[in-house]
Amino acid sequence: MTRDDIKDLILEIIKDIDEDANFATLQSDQPLRDQLDLDSMDFLDIVMELRKRHKLQIPEEDYPQLASLDSCVNYLEPMLKNV
């Protein structure tokens, strides 16, 4: 997967969780939770969906690395490079 593919994947998962999510003003370097009003359950849903779709195991101590769209891509890119 390319970096753009990973961004699209994350945004698609967020849209599935919150169909009212507005990406128009989304800043990729800012925390997703603050910009999209995601709560901790929404965040866990994102992690679980990544596990379900791509069999990714993301340890809880790595969750802070998924804070922004950019950091998600940076974290997931090595895991999804051969997908």
Legacy VTK file of the C-alpha trace (Angstrom):
# vtk DataFile Version 3.0
C-alpha trace
ASCII
DATASET POLYDATA
POINTS 83 float
0.000 0.000 0.000
1.143 3.503 -0.717
0.991 6.317 1.823
-2.098 7.667 0.037
-3.737 4.232 0.168
-3.146 4.100 3.920
-4.607 7.602 4.372
-7.648 6.555 2.367
-7.983 3.395 4.461
-7.931 5.349 7.736
-10.449 7.899 6.456
-12.699 5.119 5.155
-12.653 3.402 8.548
-13.430 6.669 10.312
-16.303 7.321 7.878
-17.675 3.828 8.622
-17.565 4.590 12.353
-18.868 8.163 12.104
-20.767 8.817 8.910
-21.063 12.500 9.847
-17.285 12.971 9.987
-16.235 16.048 8.047
-12.813 15.773 6.444
-12.972 19.154 4.674
-10.797 20.944 7.231
-8.835 17.934 8.459
-5.194 18.728 9.156
-3.140 15.579 8.770
-0.603 16.590 11.436
-3.157 17.353 14.163
-4.818 14.821 16.504
-7.755 13.088 14.863
-9.658 12.855 18.139
-9.704 16.635 18.542
-10.616 17.403 14.955
-13.284 14.776 14.442
-14.651 14.569 17.973
-13.715 10.893 18.298
-14.037 9.343 21.730
-11.976 6.473 23.121
-14.475 3.875 21.886
-14.308 5.303 18.371
-10.538 5.093 18.520
-10.710 1.457 19.642
-13.124 0.764 16.795
-10.505 2.087 14.361
-7.864 -0.211 15.841
-10.231 -3.194 15.773
-11.180 -2.504 12.168
-7.494 -2.436 11.190
-7.125 -5.788 12.918
-10.146 -7.220 11.144
-9.328 -5.942 7.663
-5.568 -6.467 7.634
-4.815 -8.800 10.553
-2.736 -6.085 12.229
-1.848 -6.431 15.872
-1.390 -2.992 17.382
-0.226 -3.072 20.999
-1.939 -0.655 23.351
1.362 1.070 24.103
1.551 2.034 20.405
-1.855 3.759 20.342
-0.302 7.238 20.797
1.452 6.699 17.465
-1.990 6.680 15.817
-2.952 10.150 17.032
-2.878 12.040 13.727
-3.435 10.971 10.145
0.261 11.492 9.397
1.375 9.477 12.415
-1.059 6.683 11.476
0.483 6.502 8.028
4.019 6.552 9.435
3.171 3.764 11.889
1.196 1.584 9.476
3.311 1.992 6.353
5.902 -0.690 7.241
3.108 -3.096 8.245
1.122 -2.593 5.044
3.921 -2.166 2.510
3.329 -5.592 0.955
-0.455 -5.449 0.925
LINES 1 84
83 0 1 2 3 4 5 6 7 8 9 10 11 12 13 14 15 16 17 18 19 20 21 22 23 24 25 26 27 28 29 30 31 32 33 34 35 36 37 38 39 40 41 42 43 44 45 46 47 48 49 50 51 52 53 54 55 56 57 58 59 60 61 62 63 64 65 66 67 68 69 70 71 72 73 74 75 76 77 78 79 80 81 82
